[in-house]
Amino acid sequence: MSGTVLSSMSDEDFSRARHKALFNEVQHFLNPDEATLISLSDIKKLLKPENEVYKGMQTIPVKLIVGSEGRYNDFDNRFFPKSMHLKSRWEHIDIAHINDIPLPPISLYELGGVYFVRDGNHRVSVAKSRGVEFIDAEVVSLQSEIKLHPGDSLKKMTKQVINYEKRVFYTETGFGDVTDFWSLDFSVPGQYDVIYNHILTHKYYINMNKSDEIGMDMAMQSWLFHVYFPVISIIDKYHIMKYFRHRTKSDLYVWMINYWDEIKNKYGSELTLDDIAAPFMKTFGESPVKHFKNKIKGLIFKKKIKT
């Protein structure tokens, strides 16, 4: 096959892949993050792997490769190329596929049962565009108990991590069985550890002047009814949730407690939750109208950067 024909074929392949990336972007115009390739760094922050294990050479299902260590801005969530500057390298690899020329293995990180490219992003992009099912790779595994779902966006993976943290918290503490309260939900990870520390602190202060120390079960009940619910009542009283869209009441509980502590340290311990409700909303909240305007501005700004 002549070089001219090969060049024409690879040019068409790249154009087809590029158009798919553009169409994908249009489809997710209102939720651009859903079309974004996942950054390994973001997932490491979520899962916090403790160590690395070298797994050596393996044959990996291409569908399980969901992100990249360093080139996540160059490809969309399906590894289609987003920029024309990728064309030359992409087409060079595509021609090798057309000619059945063996390519060197790629390098991958495995984390949560899915894979992230260390080296070989263009090779993965061409493989996915051509419908290749398996690819040879040198794999390093980052150890984590949480298993992720291929095809999920970062937002969905974050939700999965939060659900995992909730299961661990409720199982290890028996919180739901003790309190019969199962709606301790968060929109960001890491908050169940915060709640556990709040309960331990509450338990400590209750037991300070007691000869018979109360147990963890009573401490959890006491914290829920004498600390958590009073904060939630303030949130309901001042309709604070409408200024924090896509957040939960438990999110607001943690943030308001932190803010209340800061304000009391600065202005005096006599300040109540009622006193800090209005300044909290004004400082951190966002009205529905302002939220809508900011979302539109953000979409326009992202569009300008890409063009």
N, C-alpha and C positions, 0 to 999 in steps of 0.2 A: 504494500500500500504506500502510495507516494506521500511525501511530507506535506504537500499542499492539501491532499485529502484529509490526512490526519489532523492538520491544523484547523481545517474547516469543521471537522467533526467535534473536536475538543472545544472550539469556539461556540458551537451550538450547545454543547453540553453545559458549558459555563453559563451561557445566557439563560438556558432553561433553569438552572439551579438559582441563578441570581433573581430571575423573575419570581420563582417560588418564595424566595426570601422577602421580596417586595410585597407579594400578595399576602404573605403571612403577617407582615407588619400592618398592612391595611386592615386585615381581619381583626387584629388586636389593637386597633387605634386607641380605644378607650381604656384598655388594660395592657399597655406595652410590655409590662414585666412578664406576661405570660408567653411572649415570643422571644424572650431574652435567654441566651445560653447561660447556664448556671456557673457561677464562679466557685472553684474549689475552696477559696478562702472563706466565702460566705458559709459554705456547708461545714467547714472545720469549726467556725465560730458557733454553729448550732450544735454539732455533735460532740465537739471537744474530744477527739480521739487521743488516747493516752500514749500509744506507741506505734511503731511501724514494723511490719513483717515483710521481708522480701519473699515473694512468691515465685519468682523466676519467669520463664517463658510459658505462656498459656495461649490457648485459642479462645477468644472472647466474643460473645454475641454482640454485634454492632449496636443492636437496639438498647443495650444496657449502658452505652456510653452517652452520658447526659450532660457533661460539662467540660470545663477546661481550667487548667491552672493559670494560664496567662493570656489566652487569646479569646476570651469569652465575649469581647466586644466586636470581634471580626465575623462571627457566625451567629445565626439565629438559633433558637432552641432545637431545631432539627439539623443543625450543622450546615445549613445552606449559607453560601457566602453573602455578606452584607455590603462588601465594598469592592470596587473595581480594582483596587491595588492588589487584590488577591489573585487576579486573573492569570498572570504568567505562571506562578508556582502551581496553581490549581490545574491549569491545562497541561503542564508538564507531567503531573501525576496521572491525569486522565489519559494521556497518550500512552503511558506505561501500561495502564489497565487495558486499553484497546489492543495493545501489542502483546498482552499476557507476559509482560516483563515483571519478574518478582521484585517486590519492594521490601526494604528492611522493616523489621517489626517496629511498631510504635511503642511508646512508653506510657503507661497508665498508672494512676492511683485508684485503688478500690476503697470505697468508703460507704458503709451502709448498704452494701450489695449492689451498688452502681459504680460507674467508672468515670474518671476525669482525666483528660489528656494532659500529659506532661510534655510529650514531644510527638508530633505527627497529626496536628489538627487538620492540615490540608488533606492528608491521606484518609482521615475519618470522614471528612466532608465529601470527598469523591466516592468513597465506599458507600456512604448513605445515599448519595445521589444515584448511584448505580444499582442500589438494591442488594449490595453485598451483605450476607448474613453473618459472616464470621471474619475475624481479623486476628492475626498473630500479634501478641503484645508482651512486653516485659512488665510485670505487675509488682507494685509495692502496695501492700494492704495497710490501711490505717484502721486500727481496731476500734470497733464501736458495737454496742449491743443493739442499737437502733437500726432497723432495716428500712430503706427508702424505696419508693415506687418509681420505676423509670417512667418518664412521660409527665411527671408532676412538675409544676412550676416551683420556684423557690418559696412562694407563698404557701403552696400546699405542703411542701416539705416542712416548712416552719410549723404549720398546724399539726403535722404528724409528730414532730418532736414534742410539741406542747402536750399533745394527747398522751404520748409516752410518759412524759414527766408527771402528768396527772395520775395515770395508772400506778406509777411507782409510789407517788405520795399517798394516794388513797389505800394502796395495798400495804405499804410498810407501816403506816400510822394507824390504820383502821378508822380514819377520820369520818368517812361516810357512815359506817356502822355506829360509831359513837354519837355523832351529832345528827344523823339523818339529813344531812345537808350535802347534796351532790352537785351543786351549781357553783363551785369554786373554780371559775374558768378565767383564763388569761389569753391575751392576744400576742404576747411576747414570751419567749422561753426564759427559764431561769427563775421564775417568780415563786414556784412552790418551795424552793429552798428559803426564800425570803419569808414566806408564811410560816414555815417550820421554825425559823429563828424568832419570829414574832411570838409564836406560841411558847417557845422555851423561855423567852424573856418575861412573858406574862406569868408563866409558872413560877419563875424565880421570885418575882415581886410579891406574888400571892403568898409564897411560902416563907417570906422574910420574917414574919412575926408569928409563925405558927409552930407549935410543938409537934403536931402531926402533919407531916408533909403530904400534900395532895398529889395524886398520881397524874400521869399524862392524859388519861381519859377525861378527868375532871378539868384539867387545864385547857384541853381543847374545847370543851363545852363552855367554860367560862370565857375563853378568848372570843369564841363565836358570838355569844350573847352580850358580852360587856365591852367588847372592842370592835369587832367586825361589823355587827349589825348597827350600832350607833353611827358609824361612819356612813354606812349604806343609807341610813335614814336621812342624813344630811344631803347625800347625793340626790335622793328622791325629792326631798323638800325643795331644793333649789333648781331642780331639773338640770343638773349638771351634765348628764349623759348626752344631751343634744349638742353640747359643745365639744364632744369627744367622739366623733363618728368612728365606727368600726373598732371601738374599744369595749371593754367589759367593765362591770361594776367592780370586779376584783382588781382590775388594772387601776381604777380610780382610787380604790381603798389604799393600795400601796403608795401611789403618788401623793395622795392627800396626807397620809401619815408622815411621809418624808418631808413634805412642804410644811406641815404643821410643826414638826420638830425644828426645822430651820427658823421658822418665824418666831417660835417661843424662845429659842436661843438668842435671837436678835432683839426682840421687843418685850420679852417677859412671859413667864409661864402661865399668867392668868388668861391669856387668849384662848378662846374656845373654838371648836370646829365651826360654829356659826360665824364667828368673826373672820375666819380665813376663807370661807366658801367663795365670796365675791372676788377677792383678790386672786384666788386660785384660778377661777374661770377666766378672769381678765388676763392673767399672766400666761396661762398655758392653753386656754381653750380657743376654739375656733367656731364662729357662728356658722349655721348652715349656708348662708349666703356667701360668706367669706370662703368657706370650704369649696363651694362650687366655682367661684372665681379663680381661686388658686389652682384648682385642678385643671381648668381650661388653660391658664397661663403656663402651667407645667407642661401640658401636651404641646402647646405652641413652641415653647422653649426647646423641648426635645427635638421637635421637627426641624427647627432652625439649625440646631447643631448638626443633624445628620445631612442637611442639605448644604 
